[in-house]
Structures are given as structure tokens and as C-alpha cells.
Amino acid sequence: MDHFEGRYKERIQALLRAYNAARYVQDDDEPCQIEEGLFLGSLGAANNKSGLKRLNVTHVLTVAASLAPPHPSDFTYKVIEVADREETNLAQYFDECIDFIDEAKRSGGGVLVHCFVGRSRSVTVILAYLLKKRGMMLSEALQHVRRKRPQASPNAGFIKQLQNYEQSLRGDNKPSQVEDEFDLLGFVAPK
């Protein structure tokens, strides 16, 4: 009986994922501009070929597993296959993603960074970019991104990785000052 329940549960989860994918493709198809040439969005935004072309997007960075590039002949793609789980080590890809974003901007185009919902994985990469390239503090970067995309909410594991990344960029070993600020932004500070 447990085997049957497990298979049934897996099928329901797969149907829910398919339903959510269809909803995001239809309802959330406009990329959010974070800064000149840098856009954030969901699977829906990544599928909006005409919208991406209108915004001069030339590169698409997919930060998700099992999402094939929808328009491979129209854009330059990079796919980072990771799950949205607290234990996922997304930090190992920060520099690779930042280099891809820089490449897009140097080429005179723009880049869309997306995951499935445009809330956790892609936001984390954008935040890492703002920390490294714009010298922002993590709390400042979070506020900036949430003004552009209110649903931005990296999981607690990614927040911890960003805190560590911020410390490494500052070159210090002091604890980050942002934990109290996370509470102000509506985030739960990671332990």
C-alpha cells in the first residue's frame, strides 16, 4: 500500500508542477529590469521571445534543472542545473554566472536570469552579481531586487551562501550585519 501511495503522490506532484509551469508561462511572462541590460524572470519570461527581443536580450541564464532552452537559435544560453533546495550549493556557480552576465553586457546585449518561478535561484544569482559588480551590501541588494520583483525570496540556504559570499568579497571574517535587516525585509534569518 505504501508503494502505491508513493507513486500516487509522485504523480500528483508532477501534475501540480505541470499546472504551475503553464500558469507561469502564461501569467508571468515579462522580465523585470534590475539594471541596464540585466533582467530577472520566470519560465514565462524565458518563453516570451518577442518580449526578450524587444528588450534587446541576447543571452539567457537558466538556473534550474530540467528546463530546456526554448529558443536555442535566437539566444545564447547557459544552463546551471540546480534544485531549489536549502542544501544546494549554488555559490559554486556564482563566478561562472557573473562571467556570463558580463559577457552578455560586453556584447552590447542584455541577459535574462531565470529559474522556474523567478523567486529563489535566479534571484540568488542576481544578488551575487550585485554584491560583486556593484559593491552592494546584501541587504541593499535584496531591497533593490524586491522593489523590481516583489516575489523575490531566496531560500534560507541561499541566503546563507550569499552572506558568506559577501564576507569573502569584503575580505573579512566578521559575521554579516544583515541578519537583523532580513527580519525587516520579511526574511527569516538562516541559522
Rosetta constraint file for C-alpha pairs under 8 A:
AtomPair CA 1 CA 5 HARMONIC 6.27 0.50
AtomPair CA 2 CA 6 HARMONIC 6.09 0.50
AtomPair CA 3 CA 7 HARMONIC 6.32 0.50
AtomPair CA 4 CA 8 HARMONIC 6.11 0.50
AtomPair CA 5 CA 9 HARMONIC 6.01 0.50
AtomPair CA 6 CA 10 HARMONIC 6.21 0.50
AtomPair CA 7 CA 11 HARMONIC 6.25 0.50
AtomPair CA 8 CA 12 HARMONIC 6.30 0.50
AtomPair CA 9 CA 13 HARMONIC 6.19 0.50
AtomPair CA 10 CA 14 HARMONIC 6.17 0.50
AtomPair CA 11 CA 15 HARMONIC 6.21 0.50
AtomPair CA 12 CA 16 HARMONIC 6.18 0.50
AtomPair CA 13 CA 17 HARMONIC 6.17 0.50
AtomPair CA 14 CA 18 HARMONIC 6.24 0.50
AtomPair CA 15 CA 19 HARMONIC 6.11 0.50
AtomPair CA 16 CA 20 HARMONIC 6.07 0.50
AtomPair CA 17 CA 21 HARMONIC 6.02 0.50
AtomPair CA 18 CA 22 HARMONIC 6.24 0.50
AtomPair CA 19 CA 23 HARMONIC 6.26 0.50
AtomPair CA 20 CA 24 HARMONIC 6.11 0.50
AtomPair CA 21 CA 25 HARMONIC 6.08 0.50
AtomPair CA 21 CA 43 HARMONIC 7.33 0.50
AtomPair CA 21 CA 44 HARMONIC 7.99 0.50
AtomPair CA 21 CA 116 HARMONIC 7.54 0.50
AtomPair CA 22 CA 26 HARMONIC 6.22 0.50
AtomPair CA 23 CA 27 HARMONIC 5.73 0.50
AtomPair CA 23 CA 28 HARMONIC 7.74 0.50
AtomPair CA 24 CA 28 HARMONIC 5.03 0.50
AtomPair CA 24 CA 29 HARMONIC 7.10 0.50
AtomPair CA 24 CA 42 HARMONIC 6.92 0.50
AtomPair CA 24 CA 43 HARMONIC 6.43 0.50
AtomPair CA 24 CA 44 HARMONIC 5.15 0.50
AtomPair CA 24 CA 117 HARMONIC 6.95 0.50
AtomPair CA 25 CA 29 HARMONIC 5.96 0.50
AtomPair CA 25 CA 42 HARMONIC 7.79 0.50
AtomPair CA 25 CA 43 HARMONIC 5.89 0.50
AtomPair CA 25 CA 44 HARMONIC 3.40 0.50
AtomPair CA 25 CA 45 HARMONIC 7.07 0.50
AtomPair CA 25 CA 47 HARMONIC 6.85 0.50
AtomPair CA 26 CA 44 HARMONIC 6.24 0.50
AtomPair CA 27 CA 44 HARMONIC 7.22 0.50
AtomPair CA 28 CA 41 HARMONIC 7.83 0.50
AtomPair CA 28 CA 42 HARMONIC 6.66 0.50
AtomPair CA 28 CA 43 HARMONIC 7.96 0.50
AtomPair CA 28 CA 44 HARMONIC 5.35 0.50
AtomPair CA 28 CA 45 HARMONIC 6.44 0.50
AtomPair CA 29 CA 41 HARMONIC 7.61 0.50
AtomPair CA 29 CA 42 HARMONIC 7.09 0.50
AtomPair CA 29 CA 43 HARMONIC 7.53 0.50
AtomPair CA 29 CA 44 HARMONIC 4.16 0.50
AtomPair CA 29 CA 45 HARMONIC 3.87 0.50
AtomPair CA 29 CA 46 HARMONIC 7.37 0.50
AtomPair CA 29 CA 47 HARMONIC 7.30 0.50
AtomPair CA 29 CA 48 HARMONIC 5.99 0.50
AtomPair CA 30 CA 41 HARMONIC 7.07 0.50
AtomPair CA 30 CA 44 HARMONIC 7.41 0.50
AtomPair CA 30 CA 45 HARMONIC 5.08 0.50
AtomPair CA 30 CA 48 HARMONIC 7.39 0.50
AtomPair CA 30 CA 51 HARMONIC 6.86 0.50
AtomPair CA 31 CA 39 HARMONIC 5.74 0.50
AtomPair CA 31 CA 40 HARMONIC 5.51 0.50
AtomPair CA 31 CA 41 HARMONIC 4.81 0.50
AtomPair CA 31 CA 42 HARMONIC 7.63 0.50
AtomPair CA 31 CA 45 HARMONIC 5.33 0.50
AtomPair CA 31 CA 51 HARMONIC 7.93 0.50
AtomPair CA 31 CA 52 HARMONIC 7.73 0.50
AtomPair CA 31 CA 112 HARMONIC 7.25 0.50
AtomPair CA 32 CA 39 HARMONIC 5.33 0.50
AtomPair CA 32 CA 40 HARMONIC 5.12 0.50
AtomPair CA 32 CA 41 HARMONIC 6.15 0.50
AtomPair CA 32 CA 148 HARMONIC 6.26 0.50
AtomPair CA 32 CA 149 HARMONIC 6.51 0.50
AtomPair CA 33 CA 37 HARMONIC 7.56 0.50
AtomPair CA 33 CA 38 HARMONIC 6.00 0.50
AtomPair CA 33 CA 39 HARMONIC 4.44 0.50
AtomPair CA 33 CA 40 HARMONIC 6.46 0.50
AtomPair CA 33 CA 148 HARMONIC 7.00 0.50
AtomPair CA 34 CA 38 HARMONIC 5.61 0.50
AtomPair CA 34 CA 39 HARMONIC 5.50 0.50
AtomPair CA 34 CA 40 HARMONIC 6.78 0.50
AtomPair CA 34 CA 144 HARMONIC 7.91 0.50
AtomPair CA 34 CA 145 HARMONIC 6.52 0.50
AtomPair CA 34 CA 148 HARMONIC 6.43 0.50
AtomPair CA 35 CA 39 HARMONIC 7.22 0.50
AtomPair CA 36 CA 110 HARMONIC 7.75 0.50
AtomPair CA 37 CA 56 HARMONIC 7.89 0.50
AtomPair CA 37 CA 57 HARMONIC 7.34 0.50
AtomPair CA 37 CA 105 HARMONIC 6.35 0.50
AtomPair CA 37 CA 109 HARMONIC 6.52 0.50
AtomPair CA 37 CA 110 HARMONIC 3.99 0.50
AtomPair CA 37 CA 111 HARMONIC 6.10 0.50
AtomPair CA 38 CA 101 HARMONIC 7.71 0.50
AtomPair CA 38 CA 110 HARMONIC 5.80 0.50
AtomPair CA 38 CA 111 HARMONIC 5.27 0.50
AtomPair CA 38 CA 112 HARMONIC 6.27 0.50
AtomPair CA 38 CA 113 HARMONIC 7.69 0.50
AtomPair CA 39 CA 110 HARMONIC 7.51 0.50
AtomPair CA 39 CA 111 HARMONIC 6.04 0.50
AtomPair CA 39 CA 112 HARMONIC 4.60 0.50
AtomPair CA 39 CA 113 HARMONIC 6.15 0.50
AtomPair CA 40 CA 112 HARMONIC 5.59 0.50
AtomPair CA 40 CA 113 HARMONIC 5.02 0.50
AtomPair CA 40 CA 114 HARMONIC 5.82 0.50
AtomPair CA 40 CA 118 HARMONIC 6.75 0.50
AtomPair CA 40 CA 122 HARMONIC 7.06 0.50
AtomPair CA 40 CA 123 HARMONIC 7.29 0.50
AtomPair CA 40 CA 126 HARMONIC 7.71 0.50
AtomPair CA 40 CA 149 HARMONIC 8.00 0.50
AtomPair CA 41 CA 45 HARMONIC 5.46 0.50
AtomPair CA 41 CA 46 HARMONIC 7.19 0.50
AtomPair CA 41 CA 112 HARMONIC 6.96 0.50
AtomPair CA 41 CA 113 HARMONIC 6.46 0.50
AtomPair CA 41 CA 114 HARMONIC 4.88 0.50
AtomPair CA 41 CA 115 HARMONIC 7.21 0.50
AtomPair CA 41 CA 117 HARMONIC 7.28 0.50
AtomPair CA 41 CA 118 HARMONIC 4.74 0.50
AtomPair CA 41 CA 122 HARMONIC 7.70 0.50
AtomPair CA 42 CA 46 HARMONIC 6.50 0.50
AtomPair CA 42 CA 114 HARMONIC 5.17 0.50
AtomPair CA 42 CA 115 HARMONIC 5.55 0.50
AtomPair CA 42 CA 116 HARMONIC 5.26 0.50
AtomPair CA 42 CA 117 HARMONIC 4.54 0.50
AtomPair CA 42 CA 118 HARMONIC 4.20 0.50
AtomPair CA 42 CA 119 HARMONIC 7.84 0.50
AtomPair CA 43 CA 47 HARMONIC 6.32 0.50
AtomPair CA 43 CA 114 HARMONIC 6.60 0.50
AtomPair CA 43 CA 115 HARMONIC 6.23 0.50
AtomPair CA 43 CA 116 HARMONIC 4.98 0.50
AtomPair CA 43 CA 117 HARMONIC 6.40 0.50
AtomPair CA 43 CA 118 HARMONIC 7.49 0.50
AtomPair CA 44 CA 48 HARMONIC 6.39 0.50
AtomPair CA 45 CA 51 HARMONIC 7.77 0.50
AtomPair CA 45 CA 52 HARMONIC 7.69 0.50
AtomPair CA 45 CA 114 HARMONIC 7.80 0.50
AtomPair CA 46 CA 52 HARMONIC 7.68 0.50
AtomPair CA 46 CA 60 HARMONIC 7.48 0.50
AtomPair CA 46 CA 70 HARMONIC 7.47 0.50
AtomPair CA 46 CA 112 HARMONIC 7.38 0.50
AtomPair CA 46 CA 114 HARMONIC 6.93 0.50
AtomPair CA 47 CA 70 HARMONIC 6.14 0.50
AtomPair CA 47 CA 71 HARMONIC 7.65 0.50
AtomPair CA 48 CA 52 HARMONIC 6.21 0.50
AtomPair CA 49 CA 53 HARMONIC 6.15 0.50
AtomPair CA 49 CA 71 HARMONIC 7.41 0.50
AtomPair CA 50 CA 54 HARMONIC 6.07 0.50
AtomPair CA 51 CA 55 HARMONIC 6.36 0.50
AtomPair CA 52 CA 56 HARMONIC 6.31 0.50
AtomPair CA 52 CA 57 HARMONIC 5.15 0.50
AtomPair CA 52 CA 58 HARMONIC 7.89 0.50
AtomPair CA 53 CA 57 HARMONIC 5.73 0.50
AtomPair CA 53 CA 58 HARMONIC 7.57 0.50
AtomPair CA 55 CA 110 HARMONIC 7.51 0.50
AtomPair CA 56 CA 109 HARMONIC 5.67 0.50
AtomPair CA 56 CA 110 HARMONIC 5.79 0.50
AtomPair CA 57 CA 75 HARMONIC 7.79 0.50
AtomPair CA 57 CA 109 HARMONIC 5.59 0.50
AtomPair CA 57 CA 110 HARMONIC 4.14 0.50
AtomPair CA 57 CA 111 HARMONIC 5.23 0.50
AtomPair CA 57 CA 112 HARMONIC 6.66 0.50
AtomPair CA 58 CA 74 HARMONIC 7.72 0.50
AtomPair CA 58 CA 75 HARMONIC 5.17 0.50
AtomPair CA 58 CA 76 HARMONIC 6.28 0.50
AtomPair CA 58 CA 104 HARMONIC 6.80 0.50
AtomPair CA 58 CA 109 HARMONIC 5.23 0.50
AtomPair CA 58 CA 110 HARMONIC 5.54 0.50
AtomPair CA 58 CA 111 HARMONIC 6.13 0.50
AtomPair CA 59 CA 75 HARMONIC 5.34 0.50
AtomPair CA 59 CA 76 HARMONIC 4.59 0.50
AtomPair CA 59 CA 77 HARMONIC 5.79 0.50
AtomPair CA 59 CA 78 HARMONIC 7.98 0.50
AtomPair CA 59 CA 101 HARMONIC 7.97 0.50
AtomPair CA 59 CA 104 HARMONIC 5.88 0.50
AtomPair CA 59 CA 109 HARMONIC 7.42 0.50
AtomPair CA 59 CA 110 HARMONIC 6.35 0.50
AtomPair CA 59 CA 111 HARMONIC 4.62 0.50
AtomPair CA 59 CA 112 HARMONIC 6.47 0.50
AtomPair CA 60 CA 75 HARMONIC 6.62 0.50
AtomPair CA 60 CA 76 HARMONIC 6.19 0.50
AtomPair CA 60 CA 77 HARMONIC 4.90 0.50
AtomPair CA 60 CA 78 HARMONIC 6.49 0.50
AtomPair CA 60 CA 111 HARMONIC 5.45 0.50
AtomPair CA 60 CA 112 HARMONIC 4.82 0.50
AtomPair CA 60 CA 113 HARMONIC 6.06 0.50
AtomPair CA 60 CA 114 HARMONIC 7.66 0.50
AtomPair CA 61 CA 77 HARMONIC 5.89 0.50
AtomPair CA 61 CA 78 HARMONIC 4.96 0.50
AtomPair CA 61 CA 79 HARMONIC 5.96 0.50
AtomPair CA 61 CA 80 HARMONIC 7.65 0.50
AtomPair CA 61 CA 97 HARMONIC 7.58 0.50
AtomPair CA 61 CA 100 HARMONIC 7.76 0.50
AtomPair CA 61 CA 111 HARMONIC 7.11 0.50
AtomPair CA 61 CA 112 HARMONIC 6.07 0.50
AtomPair CA 61 CA 113 HARMONIC 4.70 0.50
AtomPair CA 61 CA 114 HARMONIC 6.31 0.50
AtomPair CA 62 CA 67 HARMONIC 7.58 0.50
AtomPair CA 62 CA 77 HARMONIC 7.45 0.50
AtomPair CA 62 CA 78 HARMONIC 6.22 0.50
AtomPair CA 62 CA 79 HARMONIC 4.69 0.50
AtomPair CA 62 CA 80 HARMONIC 6.09 0.50
AtomPair CA 62 CA 81 HARMONIC 7.90 0.50
AtomPair CA 62 CA 113 HARMONIC 6.11 0.50
AtomPair CA 62 CA 114 HARMONIC 5.21 0.50
AtomPair CA 62 CA 115 HARMONIC 5.71 0.50
AtomPair CA 62 CA 122 HARMONIC 7.70 0.50
AtomPair CA 63 CA 79 HARMONIC 6.04 0.50
AtomPair CA 63 CA 80 HARMONIC 4.79 0.50
AtomPair CA 63 CA 81 HARMONIC 6.11 0.50
AtomPair CA 63 CA 82 HARMONIC 6.47 0.50
AtomPair CA 63 CA 113 HARMONIC 7.34 0.50
AtomPair CA 63 CA 114 HARMONIC 6.09 0.50
AtomPair CA 63 CA 115 HARMONIC 4.93 0.50
AtomPair CA 63 CA 121 HARMONIC 6.12 0.50
AtomPair CA 63 CA 122 HARMONIC 5.86 0.50
AtomPair CA 64 CA 79 HARMONIC 7.27 0.50
AtomPair CA 64 CA 80 HARMONIC 6.16 0.50
AtomPair CA 64 CA 81 HARMONIC 4.90 0.50
AtomPair CA 64 CA 82 HARMONIC 5.07 0.50
AtomPair CA 64 CA 83 HARMONIC 6.15 0.50
AtomPair CA 64 CA 84 HARMONIC 7.72 0.50
AtomPair CA 64 CA 115 HARMONIC 5.23 0.50
AtomPair CA 64 CA 116 HARMONIC 6.66 0.50
AtomPair CA 64 CA 121 HARMONIC 7.42 0.50
AtomPair CA 65 CA 80 HARMONIC 7.28 0.50
AtomPair CA 65 CA 81 HARMONIC 4.18 0.50
AtomPair CA 65 CA 82 HARMONIC 5.25 0.50
AtomPair CA 65 CA 83 HARMONIC 6.18 0.50
AtomPair CA 66 CA 81 HARMONIC 7.29 0.50
AtomPair CA 69 CA 77 HARMONIC 6.96 0.50
AtomPair CA 71 CA 75 HARMONIC 6.51 0.50
AtomPair CA 72 CA 76 HARMONIC 7.00 0.50
AtomPair CA 72 CA 77 HARMONIC 7.10 0.50
AtomPair CA 78 CA 100 HARMONIC 7.67 0.50
AtomPair CA 80 CA 93 HARMONIC 7.69 0.50
AtomPair CA 82 CA 88 HARMONIC 7.04 0.50
AtomPair CA 82 CA 90 HARMONIC 7.31 0.50
AtomPair CA 83 CA 88 HARMONIC 6.57 0.50
AtomPair CA 84 CA 88 HARMONIC 6.99 0.50
AtomPair CA 84 CA 120 HARMONIC 7.02 0.50
AtomPair CA 84 CA 121 HARMONIC 6.28 0.50
AtomPair CA 84 CA 155 HARMONIC 7.58 0.50
AtomPair CA 85 CA 155 HARMONIC 7.26 0.50
AtomPair CA 85 CA 157 HARMONIC 7.42 0.50
AtomPair CA 86 CA 155 HARMONIC 6.08 0.50
AtomPair CA 86 CA 156 HARMONIC 6.10 0.50
AtomPair CA 86 CA 157 HARMONIC 4.03 0.50
AtomPair CA 86 CA 158 HARMONIC 6.40 0.50
AtomPair CA 87 CA 157 HARMONIC 6.17 0.50
AtomPair CA 88 CA 157 HARMONIC 7.51 0.50
AtomPair CA 88 CA 158 HARMONIC 7.96 0.50
AtomPair CA 89 CA 158 HARMONIC 7.94 0.50
AtomPair CA 89 CA 161 HARMONIC 7.90 0.50
AtomPair CA 90 CA 94 HARMONIC 7.00 0.50
AtomPair CA 90 CA 121 HARMONIC 7.88 0.50
AtomPair CA 90 CA 158 HARMONIC 7.07 0.50
AtomPair CA 90 CA 161 HARMONIC 7.70 0.50
AtomPair CA 91 CA 158 HARMONIC 7.90 0.50
AtomPair CA 91 CA 161 HARMONIC 6.09 0.50
AtomPair CA 91 CA 162 HARMONIC 7.50 0.50
AtomPair CA 91 CA 165 HARMONIC 7.59 0.50
AtomPair CA 93 CA 97 HARMONIC 6.08 0.50
AtomPair CA 94 CA 98 HARMONIC 6.09 0.50
AtomPair CA 94 CA 125 HARMONIC 6.40 0.50
AtomPair CA 94 CA 128 HARMONIC 6.49 0.50
AtomPair CA 94 CA 129 HARMONIC 7.70 0.50
AtomPair CA 95 CA 99 HARMONIC 6.05 0.50
AtomPair CA 96 CA 100 HARMONIC 6.38 0.50
AtomPair CA 97 CA 101 HARMONIC 6.29 0.50
AtomPair CA 97 CA 125 HARMONIC 7.04 0.50
AtomPair CA 98 CA 102 HARMONIC 6.18 0.50
AtomPair CA 98 CA 125 HARMONIC 7.80 0.50
AtomPair CA 98 CA 128 HARMONIC 7.83 0.50
AtomPair CA 98 CA 129 HARMONIC 5.73 0.50
AtomPair CA 99 CA 103 HARMONIC 6.09 0.50
AtomPair CA 100 CA 104 HARMONIC 6.35 0.50
AtomPair CA 101 CA 105 HARMONIC 6.40 0.50
AtomPair CA 101 CA 111 HARMONIC 6.27 0.50
AtomPair CA 102 CA 106 HARMONIC 6.03 0.50
AtomPair CA 103 CA 107 HARMONIC 6.21 0.50
AtomPair CA 104 CA 108 HARMONIC 6.76 0.50
AtomPair CA 104 CA 109 HARMONIC 5.57 0.50
AtomPair CA 104 CA 110 HARMONIC 5.71 0.50
AtomPair CA 104 CA 111 HARMONIC 5.96 0.50
AtomPair CA 105 CA 109 HARMONIC 5.42 0.50
AtomPair CA 105 CA 110 HARMONIC 5.70 0.50
AtomPair CA 105 CA 111 HARMONIC 7.36 0.50
AtomPair CA 113 CA 122 HARMONIC 5.72 0.50
AtomPair CA 113 CA 125 HARMONIC 7.82 0.50
AtomPair CA 113 CA 126 HARMONIC 7.39 0.50
AtomPair CA 114 CA 118 HARMONIC 5.55 0.50
AtomPair CA 114 CA 121 HARMONIC 7.83 0.50
AtomPair CA 114 CA 122 HARMONIC 5.00 0.50
AtomPair CA 114 CA 123 HARMONIC 7.99 0.50
AtomPair CA 115 CA 119 HARMONIC 7.68 0.50
AtomPair CA 115 CA 120 HARMONIC 7.78 0.50
AtomPair CA 115 CA 121 HARMONIC 6.13 0.50
AtomPair CA 115 CA 122 HARMONIC 5.32 0.50
AtomPair CA 118 CA 122 HARMONIC 5.81 0.50
AtomPair CA 118 CA 123 HARMONIC 6.63 0.50
AtomPair CA 118 CA 151 HARMONIC 7.97 0.50
AtomPair CA 118 CA 152 HARMONIC 7.05 0.50
AtomPair CA 119 CA 123 HARMONIC 5.87 0.50
AtomPair CA 119 CA 151 HARMONIC 5.88 0.50
AtomPair CA 119 CA 152 HARMONIC 4.37 0.50
AtomPair CA 119 CA 153 HARMONIC 5.28 0.50
AtomPair CA 119 CA 154 HARMONIC 6.34 0.50
AtomPair CA 120 CA 124 HARMONIC 6.01 0.50
AtomPair CA 120 CA 152 HARMONIC 6.45 0.50
AtomPair CA 120 CA 153 HARMONIC 5.35 0.50
AtomPair CA 120 CA 154 HARMONIC 3.79 0.50
AtomPair CA 120 CA 155 HARMONIC 6.04 0.50
AtomPair CA 120 CA 158 HARMONIC 7.93 0.50
AtomPair CA 121 CA 125 HARMONIC 6.54 0.50
AtomPair CA 121 CA 154 HARMONIC 6.52 0.50
AtomPair CA 121 CA 158 HARMONIC 7.84 0.50
AtomPair CA 122 CA 126 HARMONIC 6.30 0.50
AtomPair CA 123 CA 127 HARMONIC 6.08 0.50
AtomPair CA 123 CA 145 HARMONIC 7.78 0.50
AtomPair CA 123 CA 152 HARMONIC 6.26 0.50
AtomPair CA 123 CA 153 HARMONIC 7.34 0.50
AtomPair CA 123 CA 154 HARMONIC 6.47 0.50
AtomPair CA 124 CA 128 HARMONIC 6.20 0.50
AtomPair CA 124 CA 154 HARMONIC 6.03 0.50
AtomPair CA 124 CA 158 HARMONIC 6.57 0.50
AtomPair CA 124 CA 159 HARMONIC 7.65 0.50
AtomPair CA 124 CA 162 HARMONIC 7.42 0.50
AtomPair CA 125 CA 129 HARMONIC 6.25 0.50
AtomPair CA 126 CA 130 HARMONIC 6.29 0.50
AtomPair CA 127 CA 131 HARMONIC 6.16 0.50
AtomPair CA 127 CA 138 HARMONIC 7.24 0.50
AtomPair CA 127 CA 141 HARMONIC 6.00 0.50
AtomPair CA 127 CA 142 HARMONIC 6.88 0.50
AtomPair CA 127 CA 145 HARMONIC 7.76 0.50
AtomPair CA 127 CA 162 HARMONIC 7.68 0.50
AtomPair CA 128 CA 132 HARMONIC 6.23 0.50
AtomPair CA 128 CA 162 HARMONIC 6.58 0.50
AtomPair CA 128 CA 165 HARMONIC 7.52 0.50
AtomPair CA 129 CA 133 HARMONIC 5.71 0.50
AtomPair CA 129 CA 134 HARMONIC 7.51 0.50
AtomPair CA 130 CA 134 HARMONIC 4.96 0.50
AtomPair CA 130 CA 135 HARMONIC 6.56 0.50
AtomPair CA 130 CA 136 HARMONIC 5.98 0.50
AtomPair CA 130 CA 141 HARMONIC 6.32 0.50
AtomPair CA 131 CA 135 HARMONIC 4.96 0.50
AtomPair CA 131 CA 136 HARMONIC 4.80 0.50
AtomPair CA 131 CA 137 HARMONIC 6.23 0.50
AtomPair CA 131 CA 138 HARMONIC 6.57 0.50
AtomPair CA 131 CA 141 HARMONIC 7.08 0.50
AtomPair CA 131 CA 166 HARMONIC 6.56 0.50
AtomPair CA 131 CA 169 HARMONIC 7.91 0.50
AtomPair CA 132 CA 136 HARMONIC 7.55 0.50
AtomPair CA 132 CA 169 HARMONIC 6.91 0.50
AtomPair CA 136 CA 140 HARMONIC 6.09 0.50
AtomPair CA 136 CA 141 HARMONIC 5.86 0.50
AtomPair CA 137 CA 141 HARMONIC 6.17 0.50
AtomPair CA 137 CA 166 HARMONIC 7.26 0.50
AtomPair CA 138 CA 142 HARMONIC 6.08 0.50
AtomPair CA 138 CA 162 HARMONIC 7.36 0.50
AtomPair CA 138 CA 163 HARMONIC 7.11 0.50
AtomPair CA 138 CA 166 HARMONIC 6.88 0.50
AtomPair CA 138 CA 178 HARMONIC 6.91 0.50
AtomPair CA 139 CA 143 HARMONIC 6.25 0.50
AtomPair CA 139 CA 178 HARMONIC 5.84 0.50
AtomPair CA 139 CA 181 HARMONIC 6.45 0.50
AtomPair CA 139 CA 182 HARMONIC 7.02 0.50
AtomPair CA 140 CA 144 HARMONIC 6.18 0.50
AtomPair CA 141 CA 145 HARMONIC 6.17 0.50
AtomPair CA 142 CA 146 HARMONIC 6.01 0.50
AtomPair CA 143 CA 147 HARMONIC 6.17 0.50
AtomPair CA 143 CA 185 HARMONIC 7.46 0.50
AtomPair CA 144 CA 148 HARMONIC 6.77 0.50
AtomPair CA 145 CA 149 HARMONIC 5.91 0.50
AtomPair CA 145 CA 150 HARMONIC 7.59 0.50
AtomPair CA 145 CA 152 HARMONIC 7.05 0.50
AtomPair CA 146 CA 150 HARMONIC 4.40 0.50
AtomPair CA 146 CA 151 HARMONIC 6.88 0.50
AtomPair CA 146 CA 152 HARMONIC 5.66 0.50
AtomPair CA 153 CA 187 HARMONIC 7.60 0.50
AtomPair CA 154 CA 158 HARMONIC 5.94 0.50
AtomPair CA 154 CA 159 HARMONIC 6.26 0.50
AtomPair CA 155 CA 159 HARMONIC 6.36 0.50
AtomPair CA 156 CA 160 HARMONIC 6.29 0.50
AtomPair CA 156 CA 188 HARMONIC 7.22 0.50
AtomPair CA 156 CA 189 HARMONIC 7.03 0.50
AtomPair CA 156 CA 190 HARMONIC 5.25 0.50
AtomPair CA 157 CA 161 HARMONIC 6.35 0.50
AtomPair CA 157 CA 190 HARMONIC 7.01 0.50
AtomPair CA 158 CA 162 HARMONIC 6.15 0.50
AtomPair CA 159 CA 163 HARMONIC 6.18 0.50
AtomPair CA 159 CA 189 HARMONIC 7.97 0.50
AtomPair CA 159 CA 190 HARMONIC 7.05 0.50
AtomPair CA 160 CA 164 HARMONIC 6.28 0.50
AtomPair CA 160 CA 190 HARMONIC 6.18 0.50
AtomPair CA 161 CA 165 HARMONIC 6.09 0.50
AtomPair CA 162 CA 166 HARMONIC 6.00 0.50
AtomPair CA 163 CA 167 HARMONIC 6.30 0.50
AtomPair CA 163 CA 176 HARMONIC 6.32 0.50
AtomPair CA 163 CA 178 HARMONIC 7.98 0.50
AtomPair CA 164 CA 168 HARMONIC 6.23 0.50
AtomPair CA 165 CA 169 HARMONIC 6.17 0.50
AtomPair CA 166 CA 170 HARMONIC 6.22 0.50
AtomPair CA 166 CA 176 HARMONIC 7.93 0.50
AtomPair CA 167 CA 171 HARMONIC 6.03 0.50
AtomPair CA 167 CA 172 HARMONIC 5.68 0.50
AtomPair CA 167 CA 173 HARMONIC 6.46 0.50
AtomPair CA 167 CA 174 HARMONIC 7.33 0.50
AtomPair CA 167 CA 175 HARMONIC 7.69 0.50
AtomPair CA 167 CA 176 HARMONIC 6.85 0.50
AtomPair CA 168 CA 172 HARMONIC 6.45 0.50
AtomPair CA 168 CA 173 HARMONIC 7.74 0.50
AtomPair CA 177 CA 181 HARMONIC 7.66 0.50
AtomPair CA 178 CA 182 HARMONIC 6.12 0.50
AtomPair CA 179 CA 183 HARMONIC 6.98 0.50
AtomPair CA 179 CA 189 HARMONIC 5.52 0.50
AtomPair CA 179 CA 190 HARMONIC 7.99 0.50
AtomPair CA 180 CA 184 HARMONIC 6.91 0.50
AtomPair CA 180 CA 189 HARMONIC 7.65 0.50
AtomPair CA 181 CA 185 HARMONIC 6.39 0.50
AtomPair CA 182 CA 186 HARMONIC 6.22 0.50
AtomPair CA 182 CA 187 HARMONIC 4.92 0.50
AtomPair CA 182 CA 188 HARMONIC 6.51 0.50
AtomPair CA 182 CA 189 HARMONIC 6.02 0.50
AtomPair CA 183 CA 187 HARMONIC 5.27 0.50
AtomPair CA 183 CA 188 HARMONIC 6.07 0.50
AtomPair CA 183 CA 189 HARMONIC 6.78 0.50
